[in-house]
Amino acid sequence: MGFDFSVPITAFVMAGLLAVIVRWVFRPSHPRTGRPDQGPNADLGLLTPVLRSASRSSAVRAKDRLSAAGIRCSLSRLEVDRYDLLVFRPDLERASELLGG
């Protein structure tokens, strides 16, 4: 009447196998490299920068101004304190006028 070591060993082996399978299944298909394209020729899809390489505070102020006017916009972080303000192409002209540029 001894202790059966096969039960905990089987449990650990099954848990390890499950961990390996979960890591394999949920692994990202592409490595995360941050912003895929930068610079003036960057492909940002449907978005276009209306304000480039601005400080965080000025980018947030500009975003608040555009949001209050009903323009959908987004901030994209470039560096530690540098952001692009992105809008959809149909809103670009109106957003530029609101921001004074």
ROMIBA-393852 format. One record per residue: residue in three letters; x, y, z of N, C-alpha, C, O in turn. Coordinates in Angstrom, 2 decimals, padded with zeros to 5 digits. Layout:
BEGIN
code:nX:nY:nZ:caX:caY:caZ:cX:cY:cZ:oX:oY:oZ
ALA:X:Y:Z:X:Y:Z:X:Y:Z:X:Y:Z .
...
REM end
This chain:
BEGIN
code:nX:nY:nZ:caX:caY:caZ:cX:cY:cZ:oX:oY:oZ
MET:000.82:-001.18:000.00:000.00:000.00:000.00:000.87:001.25:000.00:000.87:002.04:000.95 .
GLY:001.59:001.40:-001.03:002.43:002.58:-001.14:001.77:003.66:-001.98:000.69:003.48:-002.53 .
PHE:002.45:004.75:-002.07:001.97:005.88:-002.86:002.26:005.63:-004.33:003.37:005.21:-004.67 .
ASP:001.29:005.86:-005.20:001.44:005.64:-006.63:001.99:006.91:-007.28:001.27:007.90:-007.42 .
PHE:003.26:006.88:-007.67:003.92:008.05:-008.27:003.50:008.28:-009.71:003.79:009.34:-010.26 .
SER:002.84:007.35:-010.34:002.48:007.52:-011.75:001.39:008.59:-011.93:001.32:009.23:-012.98 .
VAL:000.54:008.80:-010.93:-000.53:009.79:-011.05:000.03:011.22:-011.11:-000.32:011.95:-012.04 .
PRO:000.88:011.66:-010.15:001.40:013.04:-010.26:002.33:013.21:-011.47:002.35:014.28:-012.08 .
ILE:003.08:012.18:-011.81:003.97:012.29:-012.97:003.14:012.47:-014.24:003.46:013.31:-015.08 .
THR:002.08:011.70:-014.37:001.20:011.82:-015.53:000.55:013.21:-015.57:000.42:013.80:-016.64 .
ALA:000.15:013.73:-014.42:-000.46:015.05:-014.35:000.53:016.13:-014.80:000.16:017.02:-015.56 .
PHE:001.79:016.06:-014.34:002.80:017.04:-014.75:003.12:016.94:-016.23:003.29:017.96:-016.90 .
VAL:003.22:015.72:-016.75:003.49:015.53:-018.18:002.34:016.10:-019.01:002.58:016.78:-020.01 .
MET:001.11:015.85:-018.61:-000.05:016.36:-019.34:-000.11:017.89:-019.27:-000.43:018.54:-020.26 .
ALA:000.19:018.47:-018.10:000.19:019.93:-017.97:001.29:020.55:-018.84:001.06:021.57:-019.48 .
GLY:002.46:019.94:-018.87:003.55:020.42:-019.73:003.19:020.33:-021.20:003.46:021.25:-021.96 .
LEU:002.60:019.22:-021.60:002.18:019.04:-022.98:001.12:020.07:-023.36:001.17:020.63:-024.46 .
LEU:000.18:020.31:-022.48:-000.85:021.31:-022.72:-000.24:022.71:-022.85:-000.68:023.49:-023.70 .
ALA:000.75:023.03:-022.03:001.41:024.34:-022.09:002.11:024.52:-023.43:002.05:025.60:-024.02 .
VAL:002.79:023.47:-023.91:003.47:023.54:-025.20:002.46:023.74:-026.33:002.69:024.55:-027.23 .
ILE:001.36:023.02:-026.29:000.34:023.14:-027.34:-000.28:024.54:-027.33:-000.48:025.13:-028.39 .
VAL:-000.58:025.08:-026.15:-001.18:026.41:-026.05:-000.22:027.47:-026.56:-000.64:028.40:-027.25 .
ARG:001.06:027.36:-026.24:002.05:028.33:-026.74:002.15:028.26:-028.25:002.30:029.30:-028.91 .
TRP:002.07:027.07:-028.81:002.17:026.90:-030.25:000.93:027.47:-030.95:001.05:028.14:-031.98 .
VAL:-000.24:027.21:-030.41:-001.48:027.67:-031.03:-001.62:029.19:-030.96:-002.02:029.80:-031.95 .
PHE:-001.30:029.81:-029.85:-001.51:031.23:-029.67:-000.27:032.08:-029.95:-000.24:033.26:-029.60 .
ARG:000.73:031.50:-030.59:001.92:032.25:-030.98:001.53:033.24:-032.07:000.75:032.89:-032.96 .
PRO:002.06:034.48:-032.05:001.73:035.43:-033.12:002.27:034.93:-034.45:003.38:034.39:-034.51 .
SER:001.50:035.12:-035.51:001.93:034.64:-036.82:003.06:035.48:-037.40:003.87:034.98:-038.18 .
HIS:003.13:036.75:-037.01:004.20:037.63:-037.45:004.84:038.26:-036.22:004.14:038.58:-035.26 .
PRO:006.16:038.44:-036.24:006.78:039.08:-035.07:006.30:040.51:-034.92:006.09:041.22:-035.90 .
ARG:006.13:040.93:-033.69:005.70:042.29:-033.40:006.91:043.21:-033.48:007.85:043.09:-032.69 .
THR:006.87:044.11:-034.41:008.01:045.01:-034.61:007.64:046.46:-034.39:008.42:047.35:-034.74 .
GLY:006.49:046.73:-033.82:006.08:048.12:-033.62:005.40:048.65:-034.86:004.68:047.92:-035.53 .
ARG:005.62:049.89:-035.16:005.00:050.52:-036.32:005.62:049.95:-037.60:006.83:050.04:-037.78 .
PRO:004.82:049.37:-038.49:005.38:048.69:-039.65:006.05:049.61:-040.64:007.10:049.27:-041.18 .
ASP:005.47:050.76:-040.90:006.04:051.68:-041.88:006.15:053.06:-041.26:005.24:053.52:-040.56 .
GLN:007.26:053.71:-041.53:007.45:055.06:-041.04:007.92:055.93:-042.18:008.35:055.44:-043.23 .
GLY:007.85:057.21:-041.98:008.33:058.13:-042.98:007.21:058.64:-043.88:006.05:058.28:-043.70 .
PRO:007.58:059.48:-044.84:006.55:060.09:-045.68:005.83:059.11:-046.60:004.70:059.38:-047.01 .
ASN:006.44:057.98:-046.92:005.81:057.00:-047.80:005.19:055.85:-047.04:004.96:054.79:-047.62 .
ALA:004.90:056.03:-045.76:004.35:054.95:-044.94:002.93:054.62:-045.39:002.14:055.51:-045.69 .
ASP:002.62:053.33:-045.44:001.28:052.89:-045.79:000.48:052.75:-044.50:000.66:051.79:-043.76 .
LEU:-000.40:053.70:-044.25:-001.20:053.71:-043.03:-002.63:053.29:-043.31:-003.52:053.52:-042.48 .
GLY:-002.87:052.69:-044.44:-004.21:052.22:-044.78:-005.12:053.38:-045.10:-004.82:054.20:-045.97 .
LEU:-006.25:053.45:-044.41:-007.24:054.49:-044.67:-006.92:055.80:-043.96:-007.60:056.80:-044.17 .
LEU:-005.89:055.80:-043.13:-005.56:056.99:-042.33:-004.44:057.80:-042.98:-003.59:057.26:-043.68 .
THR:-004.48:059.11:-042.72:-003.47:060.02:-043.24:-003.03:060.94:-042.11:-003.87:061.43:-041.36 .
PRO:-001.73:061.18:-041.95:-001.29:062.10:-040.90:-001.72:063.53:-041.21:-001.49:064.04:-042.31 .
VAL:-002.33:064.17:-040.24:-002.69:065.57:-040.37:-001.73:066.42:-039.54:-001.59:067.62:-039.79 .
LEU:-001.09:065.80:-038.57:-000.09:066.45:-037.73:001.04:065.44:-037.54:000.82:064.33:-037.06 .
ARG:002.25:065.84:-037.93:003.37:064.91:-037.90:004.36:065.24:-036.78:004.66:066.41:-036.52 .
SER:004.85:064.20:-036.14:005.93:064.28:-035.15:005.72:065.41:-034.13:006.62:066.22:-033.91 .
ALA:004.56:065.44:-033.54:004.24:066.46:-032.54:004.51:065.90:-031.14:004.55:064.69:-030.93 .
SER:004.69:066.80:-030.20:004.85:066.36:-028.81:003.52:065.78:-028.34:002.47:066.03:-028.94 .
ARG:003.56:065.02:-027.28:002.35:064.35:-026.79:001.28:065.37:-026.41:000.11:065.19:-026.75 .
SER:001.67:066.41:-025.72:000.68:067.39:-025.25:000.01:068.11:-026.43:-001.20:068.28:-026.42 .
SER:000.78:068.52:-027.43:000.17:069.21:-028.57:-000.66:068.24:-029.41:-001.69:068.64:-029.96 .
ALA:-000.24:066.99:-029.52:-001.02:066.01:-030.27:-002.34:065.71:-029.58:-003.37:065.57:-030.25 .
VAL:-002.34:065.63:-028.26:-003.58:065.37:-027.52:-004.52:066.57:-027.63:-005.72:066.39:-027.79 .
ARG:-003.98:067.79:-027.55:-004.81:068.99:-027.72:-005.45:069.02:-029.10:-006.64:069.32:-029.24 .
ALA:-004.66:068.72:-030.13:-005.19:068.71:-031.49:-006.23:067.61:-031.66:-007.24:067.81:-032.33 .
LYS:-005.99:066.46:-031.05:-006.96:065.35:-031.12:-008.27:065.76:-030.45:-009.34:065.48:-030.98 .
ASP:-008.19:066.40:-029.31:-009.39:066.87:-028.62:-010.17:067.88:-029.46:-011.40:067.85:-029.51 .
ARG:-009.44:068.78:-030.13:-010.09:069.78:-030.99:-010.82:069.10:-032.15:-011.96:069.47:-032.46 .
LEU:-010.17:068.12:-032.79:-010.81:067.43:-033.91:-011.99:066.58:-033.44:-013.02:066.53:-034.11 .
SER:-011.84:065.92:-032.31:-012.92:065.09:-031.77:-014.14:065.94:-031.44:-015.28:065.52:-031.67 .
ALA:-013.91:067.14:-030.89:-015.02:068.03:-030.56:-015.75:068.49:-031.82:-016.94:068.79:-031.77 .
ALA:-015.04:068.54:-032.94:-015.65:068.94:-034.21:-016.28:067.75:-034.93:-016.82:067.91:-036.03 .
GLY:-016.21:066.58:-034.35:-016.84:065.40:-034.94:-015.96:064.66:-035.93:-016.46:063.84:-036.71 .
ILE:-014.67:064.92:-035.93:-013.76:064.24:-036.84:-013.11:063.07:-036.09:-012.50:063.26:-035.04 .
ARG:-013.24:061.87:-036.65:-012.61:060.70:-036.04:-011.11:060.76:-036.29:-010.67:060.97:-037.42 .
CYS:-010.33:060.59:-035.23:-008.89:060.68:-035.35:-008.22:059.72:-034.37:-008.84:059.20:-033.45 .
SER:-006.93:059.52:-034.59:-006.18:058.58:-033.77:-004.75:059.07:-033.63:-004.21:059.72:-034.52 .
LEU:-004.13:058.75:-032.50:-002.72:059.08:-032.28:-001.87:057.85:-032.55:-002.24:056.74:-032.18 .
SER:-000.74:058.07:-033.19:000.21:056.99:-033.46:001.56:057.40:-032.86:002.11:058.44:-033.23 .
ARG:002.07:056.59:-031.95:003.33:056.92:-031.27:004.50:056.59:-032.17:004.60:055.48:-032.70 .
LEU:005.39:057.56:-032.34:006.60:057.37:-033.14:007.80:057.07:-032.27:008.53:056.10:-032.49 .
GLU:008.00:057.91:-031.27:009.14:057.77:-030.36:008.64:058.01:-028.95:007.43:057.95:-028.69 .
VAL:009.55:058.29:-028.04:009.18:058.48:-026.64:008.17:059.59:-026.48:007.16:059.41:-025.79 .
ASP:008.40:060.74:-027.09:007.45:061.86:-026.95:007.12:062.46:-028.31:006.98:063.68:-028.42 .
ARG:007.00:061.66:-029.32:006.65:062.11:-030.66:005.47:061.30:-031.17:005.48:060.07:-031.12 .
TYR:004.45:062.00:-031.67:003.22:061.36:-032.12:002.78:061.93:-033.46:003.04:063.10:-033.77 .
ASP:002.12:061.09:-034.26:001.41:061.53:-035.45:-000.07:061.53:-035.12:-000.55:060.64:-034.40 .
LEU:-000.80:062.52:-035.63:-002.26:062.55:-035.49:-002.83:062.13:-036.84:-002.57:062.78:-037.86 .
LEU:-003.61:061.06:-036.84:-004.11:060.46:-038.07:-005.61:060.68:-038.20:-006.35:060.58:-037.22 .
VAL:-006.05:060.98:-039.42:-007.47:061.11:-039.73:-007.76:060.33:-041.01:-006.84:059.96:-041.74 .
PHE:-009.04:060.09:-041.26:-009.42:059.46:-042.51:-009.28:060.46:-043.65:-009.48:061.66:-043.46 .
ARG:-008.93:059.97:-044.84:-008.64:060.86:-045.98:-009.78:061.84:-046.30:-009.49:063.00:-046.60 .
PRO:-011.05:061.42:-046.27:-012.11:062.40:-046.56:-012.16:063.56:-045.56:-012.67:064.63:-045.89 .
ASP:-011.65:063.36:-044.36:-011.67:064.41:-043.33:-010.39:065.24:-043.29:-010.28:066.15:-042.48 .
LEU:-009.44:064.94:-044.17:-008.12:065.57:-044.08:-008.19:067.09:-044.28:-007.59:067.83:-043.51 .
GLU:-008.90:067.54:-045.29:-008.95:068.98:-045.57:-009.61:069.74:-044.41:-009.10:070.77:-043.97 .
ARG:-010.72:069.23:-043.93:-011.43:069.89:-042.82:-010.56:069.89:-041.55:-010.51:070.89:-040.84 .
ALA:-009.88:068.77:-041.29:-009.01:068.68:-040.11:-007.85:069.68:-040.22:-007.48:070.31:-039.22 .
SER:-007.28:069.82:-041.41:-006.19:070.78:-041.60:-006.66:072.19:-041.34:-005.95:072.99:-040.74 .
GLU:-007.87:072.51:-041.80:-008.41:073.86:-041.58:-008.63:074.11:-040.09:-008.31:075.19:-039.58 .
LEU:-009.16:073.12:-039.39:-009.40:073.29:-037.95:-008.12:073.46:-037.16:-008.09:074.17:-036.16 .
LEU:-007.05:072.81:-037.62:-005.78:072.91:-036.92:-004.95:074.10:-037.39:-003.86:074.35:-036.88 .
GLY:-005.47:074.84:-038.36:-004.80:076.05:-038.80:-003.66:075.80:-039.76:-002.71:076.58:-039.81 .
GLY:-003.74:074.75:-040.52:-002.65:074.47:-041.44:-003.13:074.14:-042.74:-002.34:073.88:-043.65 .
REM end
